[in-house]
Amino acid sequence: MIYPIGNRLLVWPQENEPVTQGGIIVPQRQIPLYHVGKVVAAGEGQLLQDGTYAPPLVKEGETILYNGNAATEIVLDRKYHLIDTNLVYAVVRE
């Protein structure tokens, strides 16, 4: 398993569907710039000037919307994205 360091998250992305529920094929350029994924692991947080860490606002197991275009793709047993917490747009709660 990979454990991110610092202010990074390891995310298991959910695939953006190129076909709508009605069967319409969406052109690649129209697929949203955000991605949906589940946080698999989180780093210790942002290092502050006094040497302590501010914990990340996102926790393991949460579903997030994030900028997947700036993510580093890692392939192990499945595809993962390694992102900085600054790339998270929102947490999805039901």
N, C-alpha and C positions, 0 to 999 in steps of 0.2 A: 504494500500500500504506500502511496505517496502522501506525505504530510507537508502542507504548505508552511512556509515561514513568513514572519512579519505580517503584513497587512493583506495577505492573499487568501483566496478561497479555491478549493477544488470543487468543481461543479459537474454533475452528471446532466448534460443537456438533453432536453426533450426535442425531438425533431420538429421543425416547422413544417407543417403540412403544405405541399405545393398544390393540393387539390382541396377545394372547399367541400362542405357537407353536401352541397347541391351538385357536386361533380364538376364544377368549373375549375379548369387548370389555371393556376396563377403564374404569370411570367416571373422568372427569377428576379428581375429588377423590382418587382412589386412585393416580394417577401419582406416582412418587417425587419428593421435594423436591430430590433431587440430579440433576445432569445429567452426561453423559459427553461429553468433547470433546478435541480435539487442539490443543495449544498451537502457534499459528502464529508468534507473536512475543512476546518478553518485554522488559520495561523494564530499566533498569540496576540496579534493586534498591532497597532501603530506604536512605534517607539517614540516616547516623549522626550523632551529635553532633559528632564530630571532622571532619565534612565529607566523609568517604569513604562509599562505598556497600557494603552487604552484598549480594552477588549473590543473586538469587532461587533458591530451592531447586528450582524447576521449570524445565526447559530446553525450548527449542523442539523440537517433534517428539514430545514425550511425551504420552501419553493420561492424562487426569486425571478425577477425580470432583469436582464443585464445586457450590456453591449457585447454580444458574442463576436462581433467583427474584430474587436481588439483583444480577444482571448488567445491564449497559447493552447493549441490542441495537443493533447497527450493521448496516445492509444496504448492501453494495457489489455485487460480482459474486455474492455469496452472503451468507447471514446469519452474522454473527460476534457473539460476546459479549466485552465488555471488562469484566474483573473485577480485583479486588484479590487479591493472593496469599493474603490471610487467608481468602478464600472457598474455597480448595482443601482438600478433605477428604483426598484420597489420590492417589497416582500409580499407574496401572495398569501392571504389568510382567508380561510373559508368559515 
